Amino acid sequence: MYPVLGGRQNLALLLIKSQIIRDPAPPPPGLQTRFFWNQLDYVFPNPEARAAAINSEAFVPKNNLPVGIEIWKDKLFISVPRWDKGVPSTLNFIPIIEEPYGHSPPPPIDNAPLIPYPDWEFNQLGAPCKNRLNTVYRMRADECDRLWVLDSGTLGIGETTQQVCPYGLHVFDLHTNEQIHYYQLQPTDTNKDTFIANIVVDVGRNCSDTHVYASDELGYGLIVYSYAKDFSWRFEHPYFLPDPVGGDYNIGLNYQWEEEGIFAMELTAVQPDGFRTLLFHPLSSYRNFFVSTKILQDQTKAIGKMYYHDFFYFPDLGPNHHITTQVVYNGVLFKNFIDQNAIGCWKLDQPYTPENQVILTKHDESFIYPSDLRIEKSGRLWAITDRMPIHLMASLDFNDVNFRIFSGDANQLIAGTPCDPYGSTYLQYKPLQSAQSYNDKFLSNSLSFPLFDPKPVKEY
């Protein structure tokens, strides 16, 4: 087992095992390259353990692809799903030391080895499921200093998938790195097509009043877990399905993902009724949808299935608007446009029109497939790119830089754009108040977040 060290100890360890060199591709404007890799490696207990892992194919470097990130103090978490043999650890971190606000970040670090979290033993494959992480896609830290981790319990991808453990939620105390809770999803939460890769965490009045929302991308459902009740339930809705015309992608190569449903999710600030709004976006779609968490937290709604008209949708933005992640910060929705190798935004008190969807930064070499995006309370933005479609559909060139993590100032990125709040602090944003002509043209009151009894959704 490898110890979890403090930030500066870990940074020293990283620098010993890494090199600080120049990335051959420049970062997108407004961002700084912090880490980059030709291929992933790990902090093994010793060189002999690494050699043994390679010889036994417990570590096959070319099969390791980073997909998700989360930031908490001096730890940058990175997930690596077990899509094939040879992924020794699915939940990992690398240490970071932030410079004071306004100072330039440190130079980028090349091929930094990943440190298993919470340790090597927890990242072994298989049983006991309560104490194992098999495949992790997304993990989220909350304001109670807990790390919520959804383990899909799988090895493989697509037709090669083996379900070695049930889907389970693991909760870790980030101060002690100890597991403090485990919950196994109910059999009724999933179906034969279930693939859950994303979660968001909603902390209410206190740390016990917490809900987790998990998107079933291929089984087309939304699972709600109540920490207070230690129980979960499932919603199903046509808005969770992919758009039949949204399954064509051109990211490094042309391919089709026509089955990918609900994926990217984010919570707004608390609204006047005491609940948040959950924004969600099927991957193979050009449209965002939304629902009040008041609906989702009502288990009787899920049981009775009387909730069709409680869900709402925004206009279709058209091709090149696939996203895998979205983050609300200071009244602005940041999102990754994976088709455009870009980060964009929409200011939440503006009409949801194409002209209000702003491209903040992009780069067609260093920013291919921005898989995940996070923003700290300080406004520091983090993004990871991983060339996932090339990895899945073809093969990566491991002589090239394939994976990068960037940081930047979210406030500076939106300065002077239609997303700029002009220095205002948004403790909560206003519901959309669209012009009547725009409202009539598209979908009546479904353009506004439902703080009142909305009219039925209109087609357009």
C-alpha positions as CSV (number, residue, x, y, z in Angstrom):
1,M,0.0,0.0,0.0
2,Y,1.3,3.4,-0.9
3,P,0.8,6.2,1.7
4,V,-1.2,9.3,0.9
5,L,1.2,12.1,1.7
6,G,0.8,15.8,2.2
7,G,0.8,18.3,-0.7
8,R,4.4,19.4,-0.7
9,Q,5.7,15.9,-0.1
10,N,3.6,14.7,-3.0
11,L,4.8,17.6,-5.2
12,A,8.4,16.7,-4.4
13,L,7.7,13.1,-5.3
14,L,6.1,14.1,-8.6
15,L,9.0,16.3,-9.6
16,I,11.4,13.5,-8.9
17,K,9.4,11.2,-11.2
18,S,8.5,13.8,-13.8
19,Q,10.2,16.4,-16.0
20,I,9.3,20.1,-16.4
21,I,9.5,20.6,-20.2
22,R,7.7,22.5,-22.9
23,D,4.4,21.2,-24.3
24,P,4.8,21.2,-28.1
25,A,1.3,22.7,-28.5
26,P,0.3,26.0,-27.0
27,P,-2.7,26.1,-24.6
28,P,-6.0,27.7,-25.6
29,P,-6.1,31.5,-25.0
30,G,-6.7,32.3,-21.4
31,L,-5.7,28.9,-20.1
32,Q,-2.3,27.5,-18.9
33,T,-1.1,24.0,-19.4
34,R,-0.6,22.5,-15.9
35,F,0.0,18.8,-16.7
36,F,0.5,16.8,-19.9
37,W,1.1,13.2,-20.7
38,N,2.1,11.0,-23.7
39,Q,0.7,8.1,-21.7
40,L,-0.3,7.6,-18.1
41,D,1.9,6.0,-15.3
42,Y,1.4,5.5,-11.6
43,V,3.4,5.9,-8.4
44,F,4.0,2.2,-7.6
45,P,5.5,1.2,-4.2
46,N,8.8,0.5,-5.9
47,P,10.3,-0.2,-9.4
48,E,10.0,-3.9,-8.9
49,A,6.3,-3.6,-8.3
50,R,5.9,-1.6,-11.5
51,A,7.9,-4.1,-13.5
52,A,5.9,-7.0,-12.1
53,A,2.6,-5.2,-13.0
54,I,3.8,-4.8,-16.6
55,N,5.0,-8.4,-16.9
56,S,1.6,-9.7,-15.6
57,E,-0.4,-7.2,-17.7
58,A,-1.8,-5.7,-14.6
59,F,-0.5,-2.5,-16.1
60,V,-0.8,-1.9,-19.8
61,P,0.1,1.7,-20.4
62,K,-1.8,2.1,-23.7
63,N,-5.1,1.0,-22.1
64,N,-5.1,3.9,-19.6
65,L,-7.2,7.0,-20.5
66,P,-8.1,9.8,-18.0
67,V,-11.7,10.9,-18.3
68,G,-12.8,12.9,-15.2
69,I,-11.4,15.4,-12.8
70,E,-12.2,17.0,-9.4
71,I,-10.3,19.5,-7.3
72,W,-10.1,19.7,-3.6
73,K,-7.5,21.9,-1.9
74,D,-4.1,20.4,-2.9
75,K,-5.5,17.3,-4.6
76,L,-6.5,17.1,-8.3
77,F,-8.4,13.8,-8.7
78,I,-8.3,11.9,-12.0
79,S,-10.4,8.9,-13.0
80,V,-9.2,6.2,-15.3
81,P,-12.0,3.7,-16.3
82,R,-11.2,0.0,-16.7
83,W,-12.2,-0.4,-20.3
84,D,-9.6,-3.1,-20.8
85,K,-7.1,-5.0,-18.8
86,G,-4.0,-3.2,-17.5
87,V,-5.6,-0.3,-15.6
88,P,-4.0,-0.7,-12.1
89,S,-6.0,2.1,-10.4
90,T,-9.3,3.8,-11.4
91,L,-9.4,6.7,-8.8
92,N,-6.2,8.7,-8.5
93,F,-4.9,12.1,-7.7
94,I,-1.9,14.3,-8.3
95,P,-0.9,17.1,-5.9
96,I,-1.0,20.7,-6.8
97,I,0.5,23.8,-5.1
98,E,-1.4,26.9,-6.1
99,E,0.3,30.3,-6.4
100,P,-1.3,33.3,-4.7
101,Y,-4.2,34.9,-6.7
102,G,-2.8,37.1,-9.5
103,H,0.5,35.2,-9.7
104,S,1.4,33.0,-12.6
105,P,0.9,29.2,-12.1
106,P,4.0,27.0,-12.0
107,P,5.3,25.6,-15.3
108,P,3.6,22.5,-16.7
109,I,4.7,19.1,-15.5
110,D,5.2,16.3,-18.0
111,N,4.0,12.7,-17.4
112,A,3.3,13.1,-13.7
113,P,2.6,9.7,-12.2
114,L,-0.9,9.2,-10.7
115,I,-1.3,8.3,-7.0
116,P,-4.1,5.8,-6.3
117,Y,-6.8,7.2,-3.9
118,P,-7.4,6.4,-1.2
119,D,-4.7,3.6,-1.7
120,W,-3.7,0.7,-3.9
121,E,-5.8,-1.8,-2.0
122,F,-9.1,0.1,-2.5
123,N,-8.3,0.1,-6.3
124,Q,-8.1,-3.6,-6.7
125,L,-10.7,-5.2,-9.0
126,G,-13.6,-7.3,-7.7
127,A,-14.9,-8.2,-4.2
128,P,-15.5,-7.1,-1.5
129,C,-17.5,-4.5,-3.4
130,K,-17.9,-2.3,-0.4
131,N,-14.1,-1.8,-0.3
132,R,-13.2,-1.8,-3.9
133,L,-13.3,0.7,-6.8
134,N,-13.6,-1.1,-10.1
135,T,-14.4,1.7,-12.7
136,V,-14.9,5.3,-11.8
137,Y,-15.9,8.0,-14.4
138,R,-16.8,11.0,-12.2
139,M,-16.2,11.9,-8.6
140,R,-17.5,15.1,-6.9
141,A,-16.3,16.9,-3.7
142,D,-18.9,18.7,-1.7
143,E,-18.8,21.7,0.8
144,C,-18.7,19.2,3.7
145,D,-15.3,18.0,2.5
146,R,-16.6,14.6,1.3
147,L,-15.7,12.9,-1.9
148,W,-18.6,11.2,-3.6
149,V,-17.5,8.4,-6.0
150,L,-19.8,6.3,-8.2
151,D,-18.3,2.9,-8.9
152,S,-19.9,1.4,-12.0
153,G,-18.5,-2.0,-10.9
154,T,-17.5,-2.9,-14.4
155,L,-14.5,-4.1,-16.4
156,G,-14.6,-3.5,-20.2
157,I,-16.8,-1.4,-22.4
158,G,-19.7,-2.0,-24.8
159,E,-20.0,-5.7,-25.6
160,T,-17.0,-6.6,-23.5
161,T,-18.4,-5.3,-20.3
162,Q,-18.3,-7.5,-17.2
163,Q,-20.4,-6.5,-14.2
164,V,-18.0,-7.6,-11.4
165,C,-19.8,-5.5,-8.7
166,P,-23.2,-3.7,-8.5
167,Y,-23.3,0.1,-9.0
168,G,-22.2,1.6,-5.7
169,L,-21.7,5.1,-4.1
170,H,-18.6,5.5,-2.0
171,V,-18.2,8.5,0.3
172,F,-14.7,9.5,1.6
173,D,-13.7,12.0,4.3
174,L,-11.2,14.2,2.4
175,H,-9.4,15.2,5.6
176,T,-8.7,11.6,6.7
177,N,-9.0,9.8,3.3
178,E,-11.2,7.2,5.1
179,Q,-14.4,5.7,3.6
180,I,-17.3,7.0,5.7
181,H,-20.3,5.5,3.8
182,Y,-21.2,3.0,1.1
183,Y,-24.5,2.5,-0.7
184,Q,-25.4,-0.1,-3.3
185,L,-28.0,1.0,-5.8
186,Q,-31.3,-0.8,-5.7
187,P,-32.1,-3.4,-8.5
188,T,-35.0,-1.1,-9.5
189,D,-32.5,1.8,-10.1
190,T,-31.0,0.1,-13.1
191,N,-32.0,-2.0,-16.2
192,K,-30.3,-4.3,-18.6
193,D,-28.9,-1.3,-20.6
194,T,-27.8,0.8,-17.7
195,F,-24.6,2.8,-18.0
196,I,-24.1,5.4,-15.3
197,A,-21.1,7.7,-15.7
198,N,-22.0,11.0,-14.1
199,I,-23.2,12.3,-10.8
200,V,-23.9,15.7,-9.1
201,V,-24.1,16.3,-5.4
202,D,-26.8,18.5,-3.8
203,V,-26.1,19.6,-0.2
204,G,-29.2,21.1,1.4
205,R,-29.8,22.6,4.9
206,N,-26.9,20.6,6.4
207,C,-24.5,17.8,5.5
208,S,-27.0,15.1,6.3
209,D,-29.5,16.7,3.9
210,T,-27.7,15.6,0.8
211,H,-29.0,14.1,-2.5
212,V,-27.0,12.6,-5.3
213,Y,-28.3,12.6,-8.9
214,A,-26.9,10.0,-11.3
215,S,-27.5,9.9,-15.0
216,D,-28.1,6.6,-16.7
217,E,-26.8,7.4,-20.2
218,L,-27.8,4.2,-22.0
219,G,-30.7,3.0,-19.8
220,Y,-32.2,6.5,-20.0
221,G,-33.0,7.2,-16.4
222,L,-32.1,9.6,-13.6
223,I,-31.4,8.0,-10.2
224,V,-31.8,10.0,-7.0
225,Y,-30.1,9.0,-3.8
226,S,-31.1,10.5,-0.4
227,Y,-28.2,10.4,2.1
228,A,-30.7,11.1,5.0
229,K,-33.0,8.2,4.0
230,D,-30.1,6.0,2.7
231,F,-32.3,5.1,-0.2
232,S,-32.6,5.7,-3.9
233,W,-35.3,5.9,-6.6
234,R,-35.4,6.3,-10.4
235,F,-37.1,8.7,-12.8
236,E,-37.6,7.9,-16.5
237,H,-38.6,10.5,-19.1
238,P,-38.4,10.9,-22.9
239,Y,-36.1,13.9,-22.3
240,F,-33.4,11.5,-21.2
241,L,-33.2,9.9,-24.6
242,P,-30.7,10.9,-27.4
243,D,-31.9,13.0,-30.3
244,P,-32.2,10.9,-33.5
245,V,-30.4,13.6,-35.5
246,G,-27.7,14.2,-32.8
247,G,-25.6,11.1,-33.1
248,D,-23.1,12.2,-35.7
249,Y,-19.7,13.4,-34.4
250,N,-16.6,14.8,-36.0
251,I,-13.8,15.0,-33.4
252,G,-10.5,13.9,-34.9
253,L,-12.5,11.5,-37.0
254,N,-16.1,10.9,-38.0
255,Y,-18.1,8.4,-35.9
256,Q,-21.6,7.8,-34.6
257,W,-22.8,7.6,-31.0
258,E,-26.5,7.5,-31.6
259,E,-27.5,5.8,-28.4
260,E,-25.9,8.2,-25.9
261,G,-28.6,9.7,-23.6
262,I,-28.6,11.9,-20.5
263,F,-25.1,12.7,-19.4
264,A,-24.0,16.3,-18.6
265,M,-25.7,17.6,-15.4
266,E,-25.3,20.7,-13.2
267,L,-27.2,22.4,-10.4
268,T,-28.1,26.0,-10.2
269,A,-28.0,28.1,-7.0
270,V,-30.9,27.7,-4.6
271,Q,-34.0,29.3,-5.9
272,P,-36.6,31.3,-3.9
273,D,-38.6,28.1,-3.3
274,G,-35.7,26.6,-1.5
275,F,-34.7,24.1,-4.2
276,R,-32.2,24.1,-7.0
277,T,-32.8,23.5,-10.7
278,L,-31.0,20.5,-12.3
279,L,-29.8,21.2,-15.9
280,F,-29.2,18.0,-17.9
281,H,-28.1,17.4,-21.5
282,P,-28.1,14.1,-23.4
283,L,-24.8,13.5,-25.0
284,S,-26.2,12.8,-28.5
285,S,-28.4,16.0,-28.5
286,Y,-28.0,19.7,-29.1
287,R,-30.5,20.6,-26.4
288,N,-30.5,21.3,-22.6
289,F,-33.3,20.3,-20.3
290,F,-34.2,21.1,-16.7
291,V,-36.2,20.1,-13.7
292,S,-36.6,21.4,-10.2
293,T,-34.9,19.3,-7.5
294,K,-38.2,19.6,-5.6
295,I,-39.6,17.1,-8.1
296,L,-36.6,14.8,-7.9
297,Q,-36.5,14.7,-4.1
298,D,-40.1,13.6,-4.0
299,Q,-40.0,9.8,-3.9
300,T,-43.8,9.6,-4.3
301,K,-43.5,11.4,-7.7
302,A,-41.1,8.7,-8.9
303,I,-43.3,5.9,-7.6
304,G,-46.5,7.4,-9.2
305,K,-44.8,8.4,-12.4
306,M,-46.9,11.5,-12.5
307,Y,-44.2,14.0,-13.5
308,Y,-44.1,14.3,-17.3
309,H,-45.0,18.0,-17.2
310,D,-42.6,18.8,-14.4
311,F,-39.7,18.6,-16.9
312,F,-38.8,21.3,-19.4
313,Y,-36.6,22.0,-22.3
314,F,-34.6,24.8,-24.0
315,P,-34.3,25.4,-27.8
316,D,-32.2,23.2,-29.9
317,L,-28.8,24.9,-30.6
318,G,-28.1,22.9,-33.7
319,P,-25.0,20.9,-34.8
320,N,-21.6,21.2,-33.0
321,H,-23.2,21.7,-29.6
322,H,-22.5,18.3,-28.0
323,I,-21.4,18.6,-24.4
324,T,-20.2,16.2,-21.7
325,T,-20.0,18.6,-18.7
326,Q,-21.5,21.9,-17.5
327,V,-20.7,24.0,-14.5
328,V,-22.6,27.0,-13.0
329,Y,-20.3,29.7,-11.5
330,N,-21.5,33.2,-10.5
331,G,-24.7,33.1,-12.6
332,V,-22.9,31.8,-15.7
333,L,-23.2,28.3,-17.2
334,F,-19.8,27.1,-18.5
335,K,-19.8,24.1,-20.8
336,N,-17.5,22.1,-23.0
337,F,-18.3,22.0,-26.7
338,I,-16.5,18.8,-27.6
339,D,-17.2,19.2,-31.4
340,Q,-15.5,22.6,-31.3
341,N,-12.6,21.7,-29.0
342,A,-13.8,24.7,-26.9
343,I,-15.2,26.0,-23.7
344,G,-18.4,28.1,-24.0
345,C,-20.8,29.9,-21.7
346,W,-24.3,31.2,-21.3
347,K,-25.4,33.8,-18.8
348,L,-28.3,32.4,-17.0
349,D,-30.4,35.6,-17.0
350,Q,-30.3,35.9,-20.8
351,P,-32.5,34.3,-23.4
352,Y,-31.3,30.8,-24.4
353,T,-30.4,31.7,-28.0
354,P,-27.5,30.7,-30.2
355,E,-26.1,34.3,-30.1
356,N,-25.9,34.1,-26.3
357,Q,-23.9,30.9,-26.4
358,V,-20.4,32.3,-26.3
359,I,-17.1,30.5,-27.2
360,L,-14.6,31.6,-24.6
361,T,-11.6,29.7,-25.7
362,K,-10.6,26.8,-28.1
363,H,-7.6,25.1,-29.7
364,D,-7.8,22.4,-32.4
365,E,-4.5,20.8,-31.3
366,S,-4.0,21.0,-27.6
367,F,-7.8,21.0,-26.7
368,I,-9.1,18.0,-28.5
369,Y,-12.1,16.5,-26.7
370,P,-12.3,18.5,-23.4
371,S,-13.8,15.6,-21.4
372,D,-14.4,17.3,-18.0
373,L,-14.5,20.8,-16.5
374,R,-14.5,22.0,-12.9
375,I,-14.4,25.5,-11.3
376,E,-13.3,26.2,-7.7
377,K,-15.0,28.7,-5.5
378,S,-12.0,31.1,-6.1
379,G,-12.9,31.1,-9.8
380,R,-10.0,28.9,-10.9
381,L,-11.2,26.8,-13.8
382,W,-9.8,23.3,-14.6
383,A,-10.2,21.3,-17.8
384,I,-9.0,17.9,-19.0
385,T,-8.6,16.9,-22.6
386,D,-8.0,13.2,-23.6
387,R,-8.7,12.5,-27.3
388,M,-11.2,9.9,-26.2
389,P,-12.8,9.2,-29.6
390,I,-9.4,8.5,-31.2
391,H,-8.6,6.2,-28.4
392,L,-11.9,4.3,-28.8
393,M,-12.2,4.3,-32.6
394,A,-8.6,4.2,-33.7
395,S,-5.4,4.4,-31.7
396,L,-3.4,7.1,-30.0
397,D,0.2,8.0,-31.0
398,F,2.1,7.7,-27.7
399,N,5.0,9.7,-29.1
400,D,2.6,12.6,-29.1
401,V,1.0,14.5,-26.2
402,N,-2.4,12.9,-25.7
403,F,-3.7,14.1,-22.4
404,R,-3.6,17.6,-20.9
405,I,-4.9,19.4,-17.8
406,F,-5.3,23.2,-18.0
407,S,-6.2,25.9,-15.5
408,G,-7.4,29.5,-15.9
409,D,-9.4,32.2,-14.3
410,A,-13.1,31.8,-15.1
411,N,-13.7,35.5,-14.4
412,Q,-11.1,36.6,-16.9
413,L,-12.3,34.2,-19.5
414,I,-15.8,35.8,-19.5
415,A,-14.6,39.4,-19.1
416,G,-16.0,41.6,-21.9
417,T,-18.2,38.8,-23.3
418,P,-22.0,38.5,-23.1
419,C,-21.5,36.2,-20.1
420,D,-19.7,38.9,-18.1
421,P,-21.7,39.8,-15.0
422,Y,-19.9,43.2,-14.8
423,G,-18.5,42.5,-11.4
424,S,-21.9,41.6,-9.8
425,T,-21.9,38.8,-7.2
426,Y,-24.7,36.3,-8.1
427,L,-25.8,34.7,-4.9
428,Q,-28.7,33.3,-7.0
429,Y,-29.6,34.1,-10.5
430,K,-32.9,35.4,-11.8
431,P,-35.3,33.1,-13.7
432,L,-35.2,33.7,-17.5
433,Q,-37.4,36.6,-18.5
434,S,-37.4,36.2,-22.3
435,A,-38.9,38.7,-24.6
436,Q,-42.5,37.8,-25.4
437,S,-41.8,37.5,-29.2
438,Y,-38.9,35.1,-28.5
439,N,-41.0,33.2,-25.9
440,D,-43.9,32.8,-28.4
441,K,-41.5,31.7,-31.2
442,F,-40.0,28.8,-29.2
443,L,-41.7,27.2,-26.3
444,S,-43.8,29.5,-24.1
445,N,-43.0,29.6,-20.4
446,S,-40.9,26.5,-20.6
447,L,-38.0,28.9,-21.3
448,S,-38.3,30.1,-17.7
449,F,-37.2,28.0,-14.7
450,P,-40.5,26.8,-13.1
451,L,-40.8,29.0,-10.1
452,F,-44.6,29.1,-10.9
453,D,-47.1,26.8,-12.5
454,P,-45.8,26.6,-16.1
455,K,-48.0,26.3,-19.1
456,P,-47.8,23.0,-21.1
457,V,-44.7,22.6,-23.2
458,K,-45.2,23.5,-26.8
459,E,-43.5,21.9,-29.7
460,Y,-41.8,24.1,-32.2
